Amino acid sequence: MGIDKFVLPEGPFEPTWESLRNYQVPQWYLDAKFGIFIHWGLYSVPAFYSEWYPHFMYVKDSRVCSKMVL
């Protein structure tokens, strides 16, 4: 496998600011609504164990369970 397989073809821009200034933003981009997708849940609050937080709440002697006041 040669290195040539990893070389990207040349794009429409030159490595200059002037080349970027000539770019026209597509209308669909200007019409789009801004949004960020994030996944937030109960596990986001304690900031450790991620999605496994609810599971480890019930595992005796786990780091999560030891911090809970029962």
N, C-alpha and C positions, 0 to 999 in steps of 0.2 A: 504494500500500500504506500503510494508515494505521497509526498507533502502536497502535491498539486490538488489532491481531492479536498483539502481543507482551505484552499484559497477562494475567497469570495469574488464574484465577478464585479467589475467596476460599476458603481451606481451613477445616478444622474447628477451628483454633486462633486464639486472640486473641494479640496481642503482649504477653503477660504470663506470669510464671513460674507463676502459679496455674493458668492454662490448660494449661500443660505438665504440671503435677503431677497433673492428672486423667487423663492418658493411661494406658491399659492396654496393656502390651506383649503382643503376640499369643503364644499358647502355642507355635506353631511356631518362633518366634524364641528362646524360652527353651530349647526342646529341641535347637536346632541346635548343631552343633559349631563351635568357632572354628577358622578356617583362613585362611591367607594364601597366595595363589598368586603365586609368583615364578618367574621363568625364570632359572636360573643355569647357566652353562656356562663353558668354558675362557676365553672372552673376558671374563668378569667379573674374573678375577684381575689382568690387567695394567691394567684400568680405562681403556682407550681403544680406539677403533675398534669397539666393540661386537661385533655378529655378524660383522663383516668381519675380525676378528682372524686366524682361521685362513687366510683368503685372503691377507692381506697378509704372512703369515709367509713365503710363497714368492715374493713380488714383489720382485725385486732392486731395491735403492735405495729401498725404502719405509721409512717411519719405524719400522715394526715389525721388519722384517728387519734393519735396521741395529743394533737393540738386542740381537739374538740372537747368542749366541756359537756359532759353527759349528766 
